[in-house]
Amino acid sequence: MIALYQPLSAMTRCFWQAAALGMGLAILYDLLHAAASARPAKRRRNALPDLLFCLAVLGAYFVFTVTVASGQVRGFVLIGALGGFAGTHAVLGRPVRAAANGLWAVLRFLVGGGVRLMRTLARPVCLFWRFGQKNLEKIAKRASISGKKKL
């Protein structure tokens, strides 16, 4: 049974938990948009982070409301989440984006280096494979029964 009247301490704790939820969602928002800005700008690419963020907000708010807020949609929960989001985005938005852009640059460098290394290592293997394949075809033609002339 859901208690209609909760103590002020429980509602205050719920408010601060909602503010923490808003902070986490703000960091997620900045990370998603940093990932989108790491690639060349197109309108379709900017819609994907917004869609993912909206789905994350809906899911997180639903789970938060059901588990922490006892299934009750409360105004102070929404105000706490919005306040946590706005404060975190205003204070940590640029540093989080800068760090995420740096991380994306390092990942692009590592992946690009790995691709170049694989191409360099694969070249001799491919040349050897082509040489062996040509010789195997010659040997198969000589050894096959159907390739020989009939008597």
Salt bridges, closest charged atoms under 4 A:
ASP30 OD1 - HIS89 ND1 2.99
ASP30 OD1 - ARG97 NE 3.43
ASP50 OD1 - HIS33 NE2 2.80
